[in-house]
């Protein structure tokens, strides 16, 4: 069974659902969980400057990423697991760069399974927004557990 799971978290309900699945797997196999958030400062550039409470876009992305990781860590601890590590990655380009950062980090850490959630977009939304999970799948040689959002999470 798996001894080291890397779980991508982004603060969404879908991400939390994937984390819960990862916790169940980790509990069954006594595995270590590494929580990873990939911060993307360019996502903050669309915000109006008056909403920025940080000196830079990267600072805002890192601050929010750390909040996501802290919340996820608490969820893992509440599930009764103690072997958990948090790691924040910063990717400045786009979804492909973010996915590659995640895959490279999981490889470097010797992960045996990569876990992430997906919103399961299709049609026009998939064309416009792409699929982070699909991009990870294309770039990773690791086993990948992708948890789709529940129906009410899509609405």
N, C-alpha and C positions, 0 to 999 in steps of 0.2 A: 504494500500500500504506500501511499505518498507520505513522505517525511517532511517536505517543505512546500507550502503553498504560497504563491504570491497572489494577492488579491488587489485588483484595481478598484479604488473607491473614488467617487466623485460627488458624494453627498445626496444623490438622487435616491428615490425609493427603490428603483431597480438595482442600484448599486448595493443598497442595504440588503435587499433580497439575496443577491449573489453572495454577500458576506455571510449571511445566515447559513446558506448552503455550505460555504467553505468551513464555517465553524463546526457544522455537523460532521463533515469529512475529517477535519482535524481532530475532533474529539474521538472519533472511531479509530483513528490510526496514530493518535498521540503525535500529531505533526505540528511543526512550527508554522506560524502564519506571519508573513510579511505584508503589511498594508502599504500600498503605493498610491500616491496621488500625483498625477501629472498636471502641473500648473502651466497654463498658457497665458502669458501676459497680453497677447494680442486680443484675447477675448474681452479685455477690459477697455480697449481703445474705443469701443462703441458707446461706452458710458459718457454721459455729459460730465465735464470736469467738476461741476459742483457736487457730484455724487462721490467723487474720489476723496477718501479720507486718508490717503497715503501719498507719499512723495512721488511714487512712480507706479506704472502699471505692473511692473514685476513685483514690487513690494506688496501691492494689493493682491496679486495672484498667489504669492507665497503666504500671506496672512490668511487668506481664505482657504488655501490648501492645508495649512496647519490645523485650522478649525475642523475641516473635514476629517483629517487623520485622527485628531483627538476624539471626535465623536465616534469614529469607527473603532478606535482602540477601546473605548468604554463599552461598546457593544460586544466586542470580543471578550472582554473581562466579565461582563454580565452573563455571557454564555458559559462561564466557568473555565475559560482557557487563560493560561498565563504566559505561554511562550509566544510572544507577539513583538514584532519590530515594526516601526513606522519609518517610511522614507518618502521624501518629497523630491520629485524630479521637476525640472523646468525645461519646457520645450518652447522655443520662440517662433517656430514656423507654422505648422498646421497639424491636422489630424495624422498625416503620415509620419511626421517627425515625432509627434506625441506617442504614436504606436511603437515606433522604432525605439524610442527611449525606454518604454515599458518592457519591450521584448529583450533589449540588451541588458537591462538591469536584472530581469528575471534569470537570464542566462548566467550573468556574472555571479549571482547569488546561489547558483546551483539549485534553483527551483525545479520541482518535478511536475508541478501543475500550475497553470496560470488560470485564475478565475476572474470573470468580469461579467457585468450585466450589459444587456442591450435593450434598446427600446423597440426593436423589431420594426423599424420604419420600412415602408414599402412605397412603391410608386414614386410620385413627385417628391415627397419628403425625403425618400432615400436618395434620389437624384440630387436634390439640393444640399442635403446635409451629410450624405454619405453614411457609412457605418464604421465607427471606431472598431467595433468587434471584428468586422470583416477585414479591416486593415491589419489588425493584430493577427488574425488567423493567417493571412497571406505572408506575414513576416516572421512568424514564430515556427520553430520546429518542436516546441514543447507541447505536451498535451494541453488542451484548452477546454475549460468548462465555461460555457456561455449560458447565462440564465436570462431568459426573456422576461420582459416586464409583464406584470399581471394586467389583465384587461382594464381594471379601474385606474391603473397607473398611467395608461396612455391617454386618458381623457383629460 
